[in-house]
């Protein structure tokens, strides 16, 4: 039995821990580093020795993890920049020459998407397009991980989890914008 088969028959398995040696000195672009998940990720990456460049809006709550954990002291470079600003994003990307990109930045609240649908589409679709377009011209990039949500899938009210092959959809501005960002990713990354 090979490793894949044994992992399928034993879903509770010990996965190897990330190795600090891998991250040591890696140039990592992290969008959304002022948010809750982004702040934790920035701290973890920095503790592993990565040179993290962060792009994000100001933290939106008071208090917030970003300021409490002094994340700006941990990252290599910290930029309060809206990903909707294509020129600023491209300038930062060109300057940091990332090897690994972790794209978390988004307007992530369903309720806010109803009060500001245009801003939600601008952040989630065009912001993603701006980041990906800036990366297309950078030879140092080796890996891009774009964080998304299960809300990208058409809600079928199924009892089981959605699969990557399920139909995209979205009946609210947030869900539709995140589905749009998925389409945007596939066109920019694979279409050029």
Protein Blocks (a to p, Z undefined) as FASTA:
>chain_A
ZZklmmmmmmbccdddddfklmnopacddehklbmklmmmmmmmmmnopacdddddddfb
dcdfklmnommmmpmbdcdddfklmmlmmmmmmmnopabdcdfbdcfbfklmmmmmmlmm
mmmmmmmmmmmmmmmmmmkbmbdcddddfklpccehiabdcdfkbccedjbfklmmmmmm
mmmmmmmmmmZZ
